[in-house]
């Protein structure tokens, strides 16, 4: 009986650990400096590689931050018209 309870407890802890790892917030930073021309809205579902933030450049509007994971944008820290520097945190994506 004790062995069965131990097995159940171990299984529940393992499932809880997987769920804790599965849903994480990932902070995204910009790779370019410039004036923000486009920002994805919080609540938007994104896939790895989707553009999160664009900035104005000599060649026009360029992606400055792309999603590194599939998930949902839960926070953006910049707005259109704002000047940003490379390396700034711009968005948080919660993984699925």
C-alpha positions as CSV (number, residue, x, y, z in Angstrom):
1,X,0.0,0.0,0.0
2,X,2.8,2.4,0.9
3,X,4.5,1.6,-2.4
4,X,1.3,2.4,-4.4
5,X,1.0,5.8,-2.6
6,X,4.6,6.6,-3.2
7,X,4.2,5.8,-6.9
8,X,1.1,8.0,-7.2
9,X,2.9,10.8,-5.4
10,X,5.9,10.5,-7.6
11,X,3.7,10.6,-10.7
12,X,1.8,13.7,-9.6
13,X,5.1,15.5,-8.8
14,X,6.5,14.6,-12.2
15,X,3.3,15.9,-14.0
16,X,3.5,19.1,-11.9
17,X,7.1,19.6,-12.9
18,X,6.3,19.2,-16.6
19,X,3.5,21.7,-16.4
20,X,5.7,24.2,-14.6
21,X,8.3,23.9,-17.3
22,X,5.7,23.9,-20.1
23,X,4.2,27.3,-19.3
24,X,7.0,29.9,-19.0
25,X,7.3,33.6,-19.8
26,X,10.1,34.4,-22.3
27,X,11.5,37.9,-22.4
28,X,12.4,39.2,-25.9
29,X,14.9,41.9,-26.6
30,X,15.5,44.0,-29.7
31,X,18.4,43.4,-32.0
32,X,18.2,46.8,-33.7
33,X,18.0,50.4,-32.5
34,X,15.5,52.9,-34.0
35,X,12.0,54.3,-33.9
36,X,9.3,51.7,-33.3
37,X,6.9,51.5,-36.3
38,X,4.9,48.4,-35.3
39,X,4.3,46.4,-32.1
40,X,2.3,43.2,-31.7
41,X,-0.6,43.6,-29.3
42,X,-0.8,41.7,-25.9
43,X,-3.0,38.7,-26.3
44,X,-1.8,37.9,-29.8
45,X,-0.8,34.3,-30.4
46,X,2.6,34.1,-32.1
47,X,4.8,31.3,-33.5
48,X,8.6,31.1,-33.4
49,X,10.0,33.6,-35.9
50,X,7.0,35.9,-36.0
51,X,7.8,39.6,-35.8
52,X,7.1,41.2,-32.4
53,X,8.5,44.7,-33.0
54,X,9.6,46.6,-36.1
55,X,11.8,49.7,-36.2
56,X,12.4,52.3,-38.9
57,X,15.7,52.0,-40.7
58,X,17.4,53.4,-43.9
59,X,15.9,50.5,-45.8
60,X,12.4,51.0,-44.3
61,X,10.6,49.2,-41.5
62,X,12.7,46.2,-40.3
63,X,12.0,43.4,-37.7
64,X,13.8,44.3,-34.5
65,X,12.5,41.4,-32.3
66,X,11.1,38.1,-33.4
67,X,9.4,35.5,-31.2
68,X,11.8,32.8,-30.0
69,X,9.0,30.5,-29.0
70,X,5.4,29.6,-29.8
71,X,3.0,31.2,-27.4
72,X,0.9,34.3,-26.5
73,X,2.2,37.8,-26.1
74,X,1.4,38.8,-22.5
75,X,3.2,42.1,-22.3
76,X,4.8,44.7,-24.6
77,X,7.2,47.3,-23.2
78,X,7.4,49.7,-26.2
79,X,4.9,51.7,-28.3
80,X,4.8,53.0,-31.8
81,X,6.9,56.2,-32.2
82,X,9.2,55.4,-29.3
83,X,13.0,55.3,-29.8
84,X,14.6,52.2,-28.6
85,X,18.2,50.9,-28.3
86,X,19.5,47.5,-29.2
87,X,19.2,45.0,-26.3
88,X,16.2,46.6,-24.8
89,X,13.4,44.3,-23.5
90,X,10.4,44.8,-25.7
91,X,7.9,41.9,-25.2
92,X,7.1,38.9,-23.0
93,X,5.7,35.7,-24.6
94,X,4.2,33.0,-22.5
95,X,4.8,29.6,-23.9
96,X,2.0,27.1,-24.4
